[in-house]
């Protein structure tokens, strides 16, 4: 394996760890912040380094064309408001681990959208990996889902909608990344998406932010700086280096991390089926990425 491949795979593992623990952080912070206020504070914090980085690494490789504005708006809406608001609402009724499991359906949507919009062919290994990862999700669910978890179908629908938003911004963002660069796409989409959410600012935002505890601020800073700024810059960099479908398969590691983090920090139950399902997902990663 080349050094470039090792670097890319290492980056995917790091990204999976960061985003996997983000589900746990959201669950913890939502004790003090509403879903809307959490999304607002997270992205307002992320907007600061994005604005600083804009003149440094945020300049597009070529002049931004007017015809790409609708695509940028769609990516920004799906990425910032769509994904994070629906995820925050989902985690008010679902556990961190279960939310991550349901959002693991995102790669299924990505394969479909990539085929329809980007004309990416799904090779045999990718398809096998998808099936195995889907089976791993089912096995994981057996050990994680209880009857009470599905008492609110709204939470399940919100998590699946989050998965769809993830697929939309991943697939629609790839042509922008290819044309303008990964960092400019990340920064522009993040800033535009943050601006889209500013009408949601209310008095409760300022009162909740003012009374946020030290641990709450640690969680929000983790989400805003590490998971959002660093995470998305890395994500779109990886998108620029390979097919979206293959990248999405490797992000099946995220629910494994979320379940482990939930068990250690939130006392969420881990059963033998969780271990088996996690092993199946790791096998799916190996199958789909091996040349």
Buried (B, 14 or more C-beta within 10 A) or exposed (E): EEEEEEEBBEBBEEBBBBBBBBBBBBBBBBEBBBBBBBBBBBBBBBBEBBBEBBEEEBBBEEEBEEEBEEBBBBBBBBBBBBBBBBBBBBBBBBBBBBBBBBBBBBBBBBBBBBBEBBEBEBEEBBBBBBEBBBBBBBBBBEBBBEEEBEEBEEBBBBBBBBBBBBBBBBBBBBBBBEBBBBBBBBBBBBBBBBEBBEEEEEEEBEEBBEEBEEEBBBBBBBBBBBBBBBBBBBBBBBBBBBBBBBBBBBBBBBBBBBBBBBBEBBEBEBEEBBBBBBEBBBBBBEBBBEE
